[in-house]
């Protein structure tokens, strides 16, 4: 857990410590892949690396010190691949899907009736980013919570308007760790119940949860069941983003999907190979998606 979105300096550069951790993590992951006999390495990065002012330098350093060509996904691709994973999980019978995903640096939204969403958006409203830029106190002050809630409503209004134009979704789905944790804290089944247990997050449950956790320090939040110590400090920000998104889109309930961006990237990779290139060295393995973009992807650093 690198939390790179929180390691940007005031000028938007990824700090030396963050870059060092990234290099060590990529090197360790590559070594593990080789040890386990992995034949097809897909390494990709998301918003934190994408938006860093020194992104090119960091990527060059990763490549030179580890031999891994870390590919950077666009925000729209993040939304599209996550949407693909959700579509494959629920199937065609789910109808028009609306998919939401809160990451460390960004919020992704996508809606559509096919495997390619009709609209896909990435906005810089990640839980880690907001924790770093909006909160100076632990727990955040009432003024910080209030001001952030109002600011989020302003930021989400234009995107919500575009999504509503597509049409009413038949199923609204949320993915990734932040939403899973929020659902668990509002009474959803624990991970031990298995991936197919139906889990939901309601707007009323989320509001009650925010009233509770916004008064707790990060160390106290880390003691709650289902909250990891590494993410506890950004839980309030993630909850505020989730609540603001549900309010902007007039959503009363979200279903939690166990598949997210990583699965979407792997599924798209598998869609574009017949297996003949699985022994190709990682440096030359490439695929082309429906949108015509090319890249190399699979383990995620964000």
C-alpha positions as CSV (number, residue, x, y, z in Angstrom):
1,X,0.0,0.0,0.0
2,X,2.0,3.0,-1.3
3,X,-0.6,5.8,-1.0
4,X,1.3,7.8,-3.7
5,X,-1.6,10.3,-4.0
6,X,-0.7,11.5,-0.5
7,X,3.0,11.9,-1.2
8,X,2.8,14.7,-3.7
9,X,4.6,18.0,-2.7
10,X,3.0,21.4,-3.0
11,X,4.1,21.7,-6.6
12,X,2.5,18.4,-7.6
13,X,5.7,16.4,-7.8
14,X,6.0,12.9,-6.4
15,X,8.5,13.0,-3.5
16,X,11.7,11.1,-3.3
17,X,10.4,8.8,-0.6
18,X,7.3,7.9,-2.8
19,X,9.5,7.2,-5.8
20,X,11.8,5.1,-3.8
21,X,8.9,3.0,-2.5
22,X,7.5,2.6,-5.9
23,X,10.8,1.3,-7.3
24,X,11.1,-1.1,-4.4
25,X,7.6,-2.4,-4.8
26,X,7.9,-2.9,-8.6
27,X,11.2,-4.7,-8.1
28,X,9.7,-7.0,-5.4
29,X,6.6,-7.7,-7.5
30,X,8.7,-8.6,-10.5
31,X,10.9,-10.9,-8.4
32,X,7.8,-12.6,-7.0
33,X,6.3,-13.0,-10.5
34,X,9.6,-14.6,-11.7
35,X,9.7,-16.9,-8.7
36,X,6.2,-18.0,-9.2
37,X,6.7,-18.7,-13.0
38,X,4.5,-15.8,-14.2
39,X,4.8,-15.8,-18.0
40,X,2.9,-12.6,-18.8
41,X,3.7,-9.5,-16.7
42,X,1.3,-6.6,-16.9
43,X,2.3,-3.5,-14.9
44,X,0.2,-0.4,-14.8
45,X,-0.2,2.8,-12.8
46,X,-3.1,5.1,-12.2
47,X,-3.9,8.7,-11.2
48,X,-1.0,9.4,-8.7
49,X,1.7,8.6,-11.2
50,X,-0.3,9.9,-14.1
51,X,-0.7,13.4,-12.6
52,X,2.7,13.8,-11.0
53,X,4.6,16.7,-12.5
54,X,7.7,14.4,-12.6
55,X,5.9,11.4,-13.9
56,X,8.3,10.9,-16.9
57,X,11.3,11.0,-14.6
58,X,9.7,8.5,-12.2
59,X,8.7,6.1,-15.0
60,X,12.2,6.3,-16.4
61,X,13.7,5.5,-13.1
62,X,11.4,2.5,-12.6
63,X,12.3,1.2,-16.0
64,X,16.1,1.7,-15.6
65,X,16.2,0.2,-12.1
66,X,13.7,-2.7,-12.4
67,X,13.4,-3.4,-16.1
68,X,9.7,-3.0,-15.9
69,X,8.0,-0.7,-18.4
70,X,5.2,0.7,-16.1
71,X,2.3,1.8,-18.3
72,X,0.1,4.7,-17.2
73,X,-3.7,4.4,-17.7
74,X,-5.7,7.4,-18.6
75,X,-8.5,8.3,-16.2
76,X,-11.1,7.4,-18.8
77,X,-9.5,4.0,-19.3
78,X,-9.6,3.4,-15.5
79,X,-13.4,4.0,-15.7
80,X,-13.8,1.8,-18.8
81,X,-11.9,-1.2,-17.5
82,X,-13.6,-1.1,-14.2
83,X,-16.9,-0.9,-16.1
84,X,-15.9,-4.0,-18.1
85,X,-15.2,-6.0,-14.9
86,X,-18.6,-5.0,-13.5
87,X,-20.4,-6.0,-16.7
88,X,-18.7,-9.4,-16.8
89,X,-19.6,-10.0,-13.1
90,X,-23.3,-9.2,-13.4
91,X,-23.8,-10.1,-17.1
92,X,-26.1,-8.7,-19.8
93,X,-29.2,-9.2,-17.7
94,X,-28.1,-6.3,-15.5
95,X,-29.2,-3.9,-18.2
96,X,-27.9,-0.4,-18.1
97,X,-25.1,-0.3,-15.5
98,X,-23.8,2.7,-13.6
99,X,-20.4,2.0,-12.1
100,X,-18.7,4.0,-9.4
101,X,-15.1,3.6,-8.1
102,X,-13.3,5.7,-5.5
103,X,-9.5,5.4,-5.6
104,X,-6.8,7.1,-3.8
105,X,-6.4,9.9,-6.4
106,X,-9.6,9.9,-8.4
107,X,-13.3,9.0,-8.7
108,X,-14.3,7.0,-11.7
109,X,-17.9,6.9,-13.1
110,X,-19.2,5.0,-16.1
111,X,-22.6,4.1,-17.5
112,X,-23.9,2.0,-20.4
113,X,-25.7,-1.0,-21.7
114,X,-22.8,-2.7,-23.5
115,X,-19.3,-3.7,-22.4
116,X,-18.1,-0.3,-23.5
117,X,-19.7,2.4,-21.5
118,X,-21.7,5.2,-23.2
119,X,-20.0,7.7,-20.9
120,X,-16.9,7.3,-18.8
121,X,-15.4,10.0,-16.5
122,X,-12.5,10.3,-14.1
123,X,-12.5,13.2,-11.7
124,X,-9.7,14.1,-9.2
125,X,-11.8,13.3,-6.1
126,X,-9.9,10.3,-4.6
127,X,-10.0,9.6,-0.9
128,X,-6.2,10.0,-0.4
129,X,-6.1,13.2,-2.4
130,X,-8.9,14.9,-0.5
131,X,-7.4,13.8,2.8
132,X,-4.2,15.5,1.9
133,X,-5.7,18.7,0.4
134,X,-8.9,19.3,2.4
135,X,-8.2,18.2,6.0
136,X,-5.6,19.7,8.4
137,X,-7.1,18.0,11.5
138,X,-7.5,14.5,12.8
139,X,-10.4,14.0,13.1
140,X,-11.4,16.7,10.6
141,X,-13.1,19.7,12.1
142,X,-16.8,20.3,11.5
143,X,-16.0,23.2,9.3
144,X,-13.7,21.0,7.1
145,X,-16.4,18.4,6.7
146,X,-19.1,21.0,5.9
147,X,-16.9,22.9,3.4
148,X,-15.7,19.7,1.7
149,X,-19.3,18.5,1.4
150,X,-20.3,21.7,-0.3
151,X,-17.3,21.7,-2.5
152,X,-17.9,18.1,-3.6
153,X,-21.4,19.0,-4.6
154,X,-20.1,21.8,-6.9
155,X,-17.5,19.5,-8.4
156,X,-19.9,16.6,-9.1
157,X,-22.8,18.6,-10.6
158,X,-21.5,18.8,-14.2
159,X,-20.6,15.1,-14.3
160,X,-23.9,14.1,-12.8
161,X,-25.7,16.1,-15.4
162,X,-24.0,14.3,-18.2
163,X,-24.6,10.8,-16.7
164,X,-28.3,11.5,-16.2
165,X,-28.6,12.3,-19.9
166,X,-27.7,8.8,-20.8
167,X,-30.8,7.4,-19.0
168,X,-31.9,5.8,-15.8
169,X,-29.6,2.9,-14.8
170,X,-31.1,-0.5,-14.1
171,X,-28.4,-1.4,-11.7
172,X,-26.0,0.9,-9.7
173,X,-22.7,-0.7,-8.7
174,X,-19.7,0.4,-6.6
175,X,-16.3,-1.2,-6.6
176,X,-13.0,-1.2,-4.8
177,X,-11.8,-1.0,-1.2
178,X,-13.4,2.3,-0.1
179,X,-16.9,1.3,-1.0
180,X,-16.4,-2.2,0.4
181,X,-15.3,-0.8,3.7
182,X,-18.2,1.7,3.9
183,X,-20.7,-1.1,3.1
184,X,-19.1,-3.4,5.8
185,X,-19.3,-0.6,8.4
186,X,-23.0,-0.1,7.6
187,X,-23.8,-3.8,8.1
188,X,-22.9,-5.6,4.9
189,X,-21.6,-9.2,5.0
190,X,-17.9,-9.6,5.9
191,X,-15.4,-10.9,3.4
192,X,-15.6,-14.3,5.1
193,X,-19.1,-14.7,3.6
194,X,-17.5,-15.0,0.1
195,X,-17.5,-12.8,-3.0
196,X,-21.0,-13.8,-4.1
197,X,-22.8,-12.6,-0.9
198,X,-25.0,-9.6,-1.8
199,X,-23.6,-6.4,-0.3
200,X,-25.2,-3.0,-0.5
201,X,-24.6,0.5,0.7
202,X,-27.6,2.7,1.3
203,X,-27.7,6.5,1.4
204,X,-29.3,6.5,4.9
205,X,-26.7,4.1,6.3
206,X,-23.9,6.1,4.8
207,X,-25.2,9.4,6.3
208,X,-25.4,7.8,9.8
209,X,-21.9,6.3,9.3
210,X,-20.4,9.7,8.4
211,X,-21.9,11.3,11.5
212,X,-20.1,8.6,13.5
213,X,-16.7,8.3,11.9
214,X,-16.2,12.0,11.3
215,X,-15.7,12.4,15.0
216,X,-13.1,9.7,15.3
217,X,-9.3,9.9,14.9
218,X,-7.6,7.8,12.3
219,X,-6.1,5.6,15.1
220,X,-9.6,4.9,16.5
221,X,-11.0,4.2,13.0
222,X,-8.3,1.6,12.5
223,X,-9.8,-0.3,15.4
224,X,-13.1,-0.8,13.6
225,X,-13.8,-4.2,12.1
226,X,-13.2,-4.1,8.4
227,X,-11.0,-1.0,8.4
228,X,-7.4,-1.5,7.5
229,X,-4.8,0.6,9.4
230,X,-3.3,1.8,6.1
231,X,-6.6,3.3,4.9
232,X,-8.1,4.4,8.1
233,X,-7.0,8.0,7.8
234,X,-8.7,8.5,4.5
235,X,-12.0,6.8,5.4
236,X,-13.8,10.0,6.2
237,X,-12.8,11.6,2.9
238,X,-13.9,8.5,1.0
239,X,-17.2,8.5,2.8
240,X,-17.8,12.1,1.9
241,X,-17.1,11.4,-1.8
242,X,-19.4,8.4,-1.8
243,X,-22.2,10.4,-0.1
244,X,-21.8,13.4,-2.4
245,X,-21.8,11.1,-5.5
246,X,-25.0,9.3,-4.4
247,X,-26.7,12.7,-3.7
248,X,-25.6,14.2,-7.0
249,X,-27.0,11.2,-8.9
250,X,-30.1,10.7,-6.6
251,X,-29.0,7.2,-5.7
252,X,-30.6,5.5,-2.7
253,X,-28.6,2.2,-2.8
254,X,-25.4,0.8,-4.4
255,X,-24.5,-2.8,-4.9
256,X,-20.9,-3.8,-4.1
257,X,-19.1,-5.7,-6.9
258,X,-16.0,-7.7,-5.9
259,X,-14.4,-7.1,-9.3
260,X,-12.8,-3.8,-10.2
261,X,-10.0,-2.2,-12.3
262,X,-7.4,-5.0,-12.0
263,X,-9.9,-7.6,-13.2
264,X,-11.0,-5.3,-16.0
265,X,-7.5,-4.9,-17.2
266,X,-6.9,-8.7,-17.1
267,X,-10.2,-9.4,-18.9
268,X,-9.4,-7.0,-21.7
269,X,-5.9,-8.5,-22.0
270,X,-7.4,-12.0,-22.3
271,X,-9.9,-10.8,-24.8
272,X,-7.1,-9.8,-27.2
273,X,-4.9,-12.9,-27.1
274,X,-5.3,-16.4,-28.2
275,X,-2.6,-17.6,-25.9
276,X,0.1,-17.7,-28.5
277,X,1.9,-14.7,-27.1
278,X,1.9,-15.7,-23.5
279,X,5.5,-16.7,-23.7
280,X,6.5,-13.4,-25.3
281,X,8.9,-11.4,-23.0
282,X,6.9,-8.8,-20.9
283,X,8.8,-5.9,-22.6
284,X,7.1,-6.7,-26.0
285,X,3.7,-8.0,-25.0
286,X,1.1,-5.6,-26.3
287,X,-2.6,-5.5,-26.8
288,X,-5.1,-3.2,-28.5
289,X,-8.5,-2.4,-26.9
290,X,-11.7,-1.5,-28.6
291,X,-10.9,2.2,-28.4
292,X,-7.7,1.7,-30.5
293,X,-5.3,2.4,-27.6
294,X,-2.4,0.1,-27.0
295,X,-0.7,-0.7,-23.8
296,X,0.7,-3.3,-21.4
297,X,-1.0,-3.7,-18.1
298,X,-1.9,-6.0,-14.8
299,X,-0.4,-5.2,-11.3
300,X,-1.6,-1.9,-10.0
301,X,0.3,0.9,-8.2
302,X,-1.7,3.9,-7.3
